[in-house]
Amino acid sequence: MIFDRRRYGRDNYVYLLCEGRDAALVDPGDPAGAFALAEKHAVSPRFILHTHGHRDHTGGTPEVASRFGAVVYGSGADSTWYRPDVDIGGRGDLSLGALRLRVHEVPGHTPGSVLYEWGGQLISGDTLFWGGAGNCKFGGDPARLAESFAGTIARLDGALKVNPGHDYAEANLLFALDLEPSNKWAQLQLESSRRAHACGEELSPPALEDERRSNPFLRAGELGPLLAERGFSCANAREAFVLIRRLRDAWRT
């Protein structure tokens, strides 16, 4: 079993999953990064998976699919941006040769956003980040994203390792601490992120249970009193989530 990732651009990630002779790339937005990752492990991926349709995640897919003869999987609900060969909408499980994945539909960042669960790893695309959540500026809906967090994501196993589509950790955690200065878990995660970046290393993916302590979007239901102290009124966790998303959109370091 192989699970690996490679950074491309400033902060994007492409992922590789391999079981025996069967391999899949997830979100190969950059062909060079995808090819380098496949070459590192001497595999020819037969499958391409997408967490959502935005071009920084799908832009390299035609070239990668052409080289490897790979079949492209993703949600047809994101057809505004791309058209997968196989629509995984409504499918909770995927069997790709020896690869067995669980698919979790999480609309919000885009209508067709999904998470992939495999081998104790959660590939969360632009839905769940280290310390944050996806924005909804480009075809998204913050209320639907709130429902995905309160429903699907809340039910996931806390031991899963969180692997997002971008490394936005430092900015997200600075916002989290601006919102909740006493959150020691966010502070520890920020320090870990800074140490890794200072050494030119990639962050180790945290467990979802740790994200639930540090990430304000996973704790929206607990932050009502804190928001009230700042003059905001939220009747429930969904309203709190949408408000936190709006505050994050306006926040600058």
For each residue, the residues with C-beta under 8 A, 3 or more apart:
1: 18 19 119
2: 16 17 18 19 23 41 43
3: 15 16 17 18 118 119 121
4: 15 16 37 40 41
5: 13 14 15 16 37 163 202
6: 13 14 16 33 34 36 37 40
7: 11 12 13 33 167 202
8: 12 13 14 29 30 32 33
9: 12 29 30 56
10:
11: 7 166 167 168
12: 7 8 9 27 29 30 33 56 57 165 166
13: 5 6 7 8 27 163 164 165 166 167
14: 5 6 8 25 26 27 28 29 30 33 34 37
15: 3 4 5 25 26 27 123 163
16: 2 3 4 5 6 23 24 25 26 37 38 41 43 45
17: 2 3 23 24 26 99 101 118 119
18: 1 2 3 22 23 24 41 43 45 99
19: 1 2 22 23 97 98 99 100
20: 97 98
21: 43 97 98
22: 18 19 46 47 96 97 98 99
23: 2 16 17 18 19 38 41 43 44 45 46 47 99
24: 16 17 18 45 46 47 48 49 96 99
25: 14 15 16 28 34 37 38 45 47 48 49 64 70
26: 14 15 16 17 48 49 50 51 116 123
27: 12 13 14 15 49 50 51 57 58 125 165
28: 14 25 31 33 34 48 60 61 64
29: 8 9 12 14 33 55 56 57 58 59 60 61
30: 8 9 12 14 33 34 59 60
31: 28 34 35 60 63 64 67
32: 8 35 36
33: 6 7 8 12 14 28 29 30 36 37 60
34: 6 14 25 28 30 31 37 38 60 64
35: 31 32 38 39 64 67
36: 6 32 33 39 40
37: 4 5 6 14 16 25 33 34 40 41
38: 16 23 25 34 35 41 43 44 45 68
39: 35 36 42
40: 4 6 36 37
41: 2 4 16 18 23 37 38
42: 39
43: 2 16 18 21 23 38
44: 23 38 68
45: 16 18 23 24 25 38 48 64 68 70
46: 22 23 24 68 69 70 71 96 97
47: 22 23 24 25 70 71 73 96 97 99
48: 24 25 26 28 45 61 64 65 70 71 72 73
49: 24 25 26 27 73 74 94 101 116
50: 26 27 53 57 58 61 72 73 74 75 78 82 84
51: 26 27 57 74 113 114 115 116 123 124 125 126 127 165
52: 57 74 75 78 81 109 110 112 113 114 125 126 127
53: 50 57 58 74 75 78 79 80 81 82 110 112
54: 57 58 81 110 126 138
55: 29 58 59 81 82
56: 9 12 29 59
57: 12 27 29 50 51 52 53 54 125 126 165
58: 27 29 50 53 54 55 61 74 81 82
59: 29 30 55 56
60: 28 29 30 31 33 34 63 64
61: 28 29 48 50 58 64 65 72 82
62: 65 66
63: 31 60 66 67
64: 25 28 31 34 35 45 48 60 61 67 68 70
65: 48 61 62 68 69 70 71 72
66: 62 63 69
67: 31 35 63 64
68: 38 44 45 46 64 65
69: 46 65 66
70: 25 45 46 47 48 64 65
71: 46 47 48 65 85 86
72: 48 50 61 65 84 85 86
73: 47 48 49 50 84 85 86 88 94 96
74: 49 50 51 52 53 58 78 82 84 86 87 88 112 114
75: 50 52 53 78 84 87 88 89 105 111 112 113 114
76: 79 83 84 87 89 112
77: 89 107 110 111 112
78: 50 52 53 74 75 81 82 110 111 112 113
79: 53 76 82 83 112
80: 53 139
81: 52 53 54 55 58 78 110 139
82: 50 53 55 58 61 74 78 79
83: 76 79
84: 50 72 73 74 75 76 87 88
85: 71 72 73
86: 71 72 73 74
87: 74 75 76 84
88: 73 74 75 84 91 94 103 114
89: 75 76 77 105 112
90: 105
91: 88 94 103
92: 102 103 104
93: 100 101 102 103
94: 49 73 88 91 99 100 101 102 103
95: 99 100
96: 22 24 46 47 73 99 100 101
97: 19 20 21 22 46 47
98: 19 20 21 22
99: 17 18 19 22 23 24 47 94 95 96 118
100: 19 93 94 95 96 118
101: 17 49 93 94 96 116 117 118
102: 92 93 94 116 117 118
103: 88 91 92 93 94 114 115 116 117
104: 92 114 115 116 117 152 153 156
105: 75 89 90 112 113 114 148 152
106: 109 113 114 115 127 128 145 148 149 152 153
107: 77 110 111 112 113 141 144 145 148
108: 113 127 134 136 140 141 142 144 145 146 147 148 149
109: 52 106 113 125 126 127 133 134 135 136 140 145
110: 52 53 54 77 78 81 107 113 126 138 139 140
111: 75 77 78 107 139 141
112: 52 53 74 75 76 77 78 79 89 105 107
113: 51 52 75 78 105 106 107 108 109 110 125 126 127 134 148
114: 51 52 74 75 88 103 104 105 106 125
115: 51 103 104 106 122 123 124 125 127 128 152 153 156
116: 26 49 51 101 102 103 104 122 123
117: 101 102 103 104 121 122 123 156 160
118: 3 17 99 100 101 102 121 123
119: 1 3 17
120: 159 160 161
121: 3 117 118 160 161 163 205
122: 115 116 117 128 156 160 161 162 163 208
123: 15 26 51 115 116 117 118 163
124: 51 115 127 128 129 162 163 164 165
125: 27 51 52 57 109 113 114 115 128 134 164 165
126: 51 52 54 57 109 110 113 129 134 164 165 166
127: 51 52 106 108 109 113 115 124 133 134 145 148 153
128: 106 115 122 124 125 133 134 149 153 162 164 211 215 217 218
129: 124 126 132 133 134 164 165 166 168 169 172
130: 162 164 167 168 169 172 173 189 193 203 205 206 211 215
131: 168 169 172 173 175 176 186 189 190 211 214 215
132: 129 168 171 172 175 176 215 216 217 248
133: 109 127 128 129 145 149 215 217 245 248
134: 108 109 113 125 126 127 128 129 140 145
135: 109 138 140 245 248 249
136: 108 109 140 141 142 145 245
137: 140 249
138: 54 110 135
139: 80 81 110 111
140: 108 109 110 134 135 136 137 144 145
141: 107 108 111 136 144 145
142: 108 136 145 146 241 242 245 246
143: 146 147 238 242
144: 107 108 140 141 147 148
145: 106 107 108 109 127 133 134 136 140 141 142 148 149 241 245
146: 108 142 143 149 150 220 237 238 241 242 245
147: 108 143 144 150 151 238
148: 105 106 107 108 113 127 144 145 151 152 153
149: 106 108 128 133 145 146 152 153 154 217 218 220 241
150: 146 147 153 154 220 221 237 238 241
151: 147 148 154 155
152: 104 105 106 115 148 149 155 156
153: 104 106 115 127 128 148 149 150 156 218
154: 149 150 151 218
155: 151 152
156: 104 115 117 122 152 153 160 208
157: 160 208
158: 207 208 209 212
159: 120 207 208 209
160: 117 120 121 122 156 157 207 208
161: 120 121 122 205 206 207 208
162: 122 124 128 130 205 206 207 208 211
163: 5 13 15 121 122 123 124 205
164: 13 124 125 126 128 129 130 167 168
165: 12 13 27 51 57 124 125 126 129
166: 11 12 13 126 129
167: 7 11 13 130 164 202 203
168: 11 129 130 131 132 164 171 172
169: 129 130 131 172 173 189 190 193 203
170: 173 174 190 193 194 197
171: 132 168 174 175 253
172: 129 130 131 132 168 169 175 176 215 248
173: 130 131 169 170 176 177 186 189 190 193 214
174: 170 171 177 178 190 253
175: 131 132 171 172 178 179 216 247 248 251
176: 131 132 172 173 179 180 183 186 214 215 216
177: 173 174 180 181 183 186 187 190
178: 174 175 181 251
179: 175 176 216 223 226 244 247
180: 176 177 183 186 216 223 226
181: 177 178
182:
183: 176 177 180 186 187 213 214
184: 187 188
185: 188 189 210 213 214
186: 131 173 176 177 180 183 189 190 213 214 215
187: 177 183 184 190 191
188: 184 185 191 192 214
189: 130 131 169 173 185 186 192 193 206 210 214
190: 131 169 170 173 174 177 186 187 193 194
191: 187 188 194 195
192: 188 189 195 196 203 204
193: 130 169 170 173 189 190 196 197 203
194: 170 190 191 197 198
195: 191 192 198 199
196: 192 193 199 201 202 203 204
197: 170 193 194 200 201 203
198: 194 195
199: 195 196
200: 197
201: 196 197
202: 5 7 167 196
203: 130 167 169 192 193 196 197
204: 192 196
205: 121 130 161 162 163
206: 130 161 162 189 210 211
207: 158 159 160 161 162 210 211
208: 122 156 157 158 159 160 161 162 211 212
209: 158 159 212 213
210: 185 189 206 207 213 214
211: 128 130 131 162 206 207 208 214 215 218
212: 158 208 209 215 218 219
213: 183 185 186 209 210 219
214: 131 173 176 183 185 186 188 189 210 211
215: 128 130 131 132 133 172 176 186 211 212 218 219
216: 132 175 176 179 180 219 220 223 244
217: 128 132 133 149 220 241 244 245
218: 128 149 153 154 211 212 215
219: 212 213 215 216 222 223
220: 146 149 150 216 217 223 237 238 240 241 244
221: 150 224 236 237 240
222: 219
223: 179 180 216 219 220 226 227 240 244
224: 221 227 228 234 237 240
225: 228 229
226: 179 180 223 229 230
227: 223 224 230 232 234 240 243 244
228: 224 225 231 232 233 234
229: 225 226
230: 226 227
231: 228
232: 227 228 243
233: 228
234: 224 227 228 237 239 240 243
235: 239
236: 221 239 240
237: 146 150 220 221 224 234 240 241
238: 143 146 147 150 220 241 242
239: 234 235 236 242 243
240: 220 221 223 224 227 234 236 237 243 244
241: 142 145 146 149 150 217 220 237 238 244 245
242: 142 143 146 238 239 245 246
243: 227 232 234 239 240 246 247
244: 179 216 217 220 223 227 240 241 247 248
245: 133 135 136 142 145 146 217 241 242 248 249
246: 142 242 243 249 250
247: 175 179 243 244 250 251
248: 132 133 135 172 175 244 245 251
249: 135 137 245 246
250: 246 247
251: 175 178 247 248
252:
253: 171 174
